[in-house]
């Protein structure tokens, strides 16, 4: 029978940060369905996702027009190296098992890229 008051936690069978495939941060084969009467740990092992990497660049040059007036030309680049920022979508962090007790192979795999290069130009008139 069972009760909805007790959370069923998977059994951790190995280190989920080892034996990873490309763009995979959690090994799904390290989790198993607990046997009847057993429960996995309430706190799972620490696993880190993709690192955040971002580089911004700003260049500007000011020109004096008169004693109290100047003009400034600016160029700003956000994520100017265009480094992809990998991220999980909602379904890749939900651990579920099929009828044979296997976790989906996409569990813990990043599939989406976020971030793109943004460049803006500006002119400032200071008086």
C-alpha positions as CSV (number, residue, x, y, z in Angstrom):
1,X,0.0,0.0,0.0
2,X,2.1,3.0,1.1
3,X,1.6,6.5,2.3
4,X,2.0,9.9,0.6
5,X,3.4,11.3,3.9
6,X,6.9,9.7,3.5
7,X,9.1,10.8,0.6
8,X,10.6,7.9,-1.4
9,X,14.3,8.7,-2.0
10,X,16.5,6.8,-4.4
11,X,19.4,4.7,-3.3
12,X,22.8,6.1,-4.3
13,X,25.0,3.3,-5.6
14,X,28.1,5.2,-6.7
15,X,29.6,8.7,-7.0
16,X,27.2,10.6,-9.4
17,X,30.0,12.9,-10.4
18,X,32.1,10.2,-11.9
19,X,31.8,8.4,-15.3
20,X,30.0,11.3,-17.0
21,X,29.3,11.6,-20.7
22,X,29.5,14.8,-22.8
23,X,27.6,17.7,-21.2
24,X,26.5,15.4,-18.4
25,X,26.9,16.6,-14.8
26,X,25.0,13.8,-12.9
27,X,25.4,10.1,-13.7
28,X,21.9,8.6,-13.8
29,X,23.2,5.0,-13.4
30,X,24.3,5.8,-9.8
31,X,20.6,5.9,-8.6
32,X,18.4,2.9,-8.0
33,X,14.9,2.3,-6.8
34,X,14.9,1.4,-3.1
35,X,13.6,-2.0,-2.2
36,X,10.3,-2.4,-0.3
37,X,10.9,-1.2,3.3
38,X,14.0,0.8,2.4
39,X,14.6,4.4,1.7
40,X,17.6,6.3,0.3
41,X,19.4,9.2,2.1
42,X,17.5,12.4,2.8
43,X,20.5,14.4,1.5
44,X,22.1,13.3,-1.7
45,X,25.7,13.8,-2.6
46,X,26.9,17.2,-3.7
47,X,26.9,17.5,-7.5
48,X,27.9,20.7,-9.3
49,X,26.3,21.8,-12.6
50,X,27.9,23.9,-15.4
51,X,30.1,26.8,-14.3
52,X,29.1,30.4,-15.1
53,X,31.6,32.1,-17.4
54,X,31.1,35.6,-18.7
55,X,33.4,38.3,-20.1
56,X,32.3,41.9,-20.6
57,X,34.3,44.6,-22.2
58,X,33.8,48.4,-22.4
59,X,35.9,50.9,-24.4
60,X,35.4,54.7,-24.5
61,X,37.1,57.8,-25.7
62,X,36.4,61.3,-24.6
63,X,37.0,64.5,-26.6
64,X,37.1,68.0,-25.1
65,X,35.0,70.3,-27.3
66,X,35.2,73.5,-25.1
67,X,36.0,74.2,-21.5
68,X,32.7,72.9,-20.2
69,X,31.6,70.5,-23.0
70,X,32.9,67.1,-24.0
71,X,31.7,64.3,-26.2
72,X,32.3,60.6,-25.4
73,X,32.1,57.6,-27.7
74,X,31.5,54.3,-26.1
75,X,31.5,50.6,-27.2
76,X,30.2,48.0,-24.7
77,X,30.3,44.2,-25.3
78,X,28.5,41.8,-23.0
79,X,29.7,38.2,-23.2
80,X,32.0,39.5,-25.9
81,X,33.8,36.1,-26.3
82,X,30.4,34.6,-27.0
83,X,31.0,31.8,-24.5
84,X,27.9,29.5,-24.3
85,X,26.2,29.3,-20.9
86,X,24.9,25.7,-20.5
87,X,21.8,25.3,-18.4
88,X,19.4,22.5,-17.4
89,X,15.9,22.6,-18.5
90,X,13.2,21.5,-16.0
91,X,12.9,17.9,-17.2
92,X,16.6,17.1,-17.0
93,X,16.7,17.4,-13.2
94,X,13.6,15.3,-12.4
95,X,14.7,11.8,-11.4
96,X,12.1,9.2,-12.4
97,X,12.5,5.5,-13.1
98,X,10.9,3.3,-15.8
99,X,9.3,-0.1,-15.0
100,X,12.7,-1.8,-15.1
101,X,14.1,0.6,-12.4
102,X,16.3,2.5,-14.8
103,X,16.7,6.3,-14.7
104,X,16.4,8.2,-18.0
105,X,19.8,8.7,-19.7
106,X,19.0,12.5,-20.1
107,X,19.0,13.0,-16.4
108,X,21.7,15.4,-15.4
109,X,22.6,16.4,-19.0
110,X,22.6,20.0,-20.1
111,X,20.8,20.5,-23.4
112,X,20.2,24.3,-23.6
113,X,22.6,27.1,-24.2
114,X,21.8,30.6,-23.0
115,X,23.5,33.9,-23.5
116,X,24.8,35.4,-26.6
117,X,27.1,38.3,-27.5
118,X,25.5,41.8,-27.2
119,X,27.3,44.8,-28.5
120,X,26.1,48.4,-28.1
121,X,27.5,51.7,-29.2
122,X,26.7,55.0,-27.5
123,X,27.6,58.7,-27.8
124,X,27.4,60.9,-24.7
125,X,27.4,64.7,-24.7
126,X,28.5,66.1,-21.4
127,X,28.0,69.8,-20.6
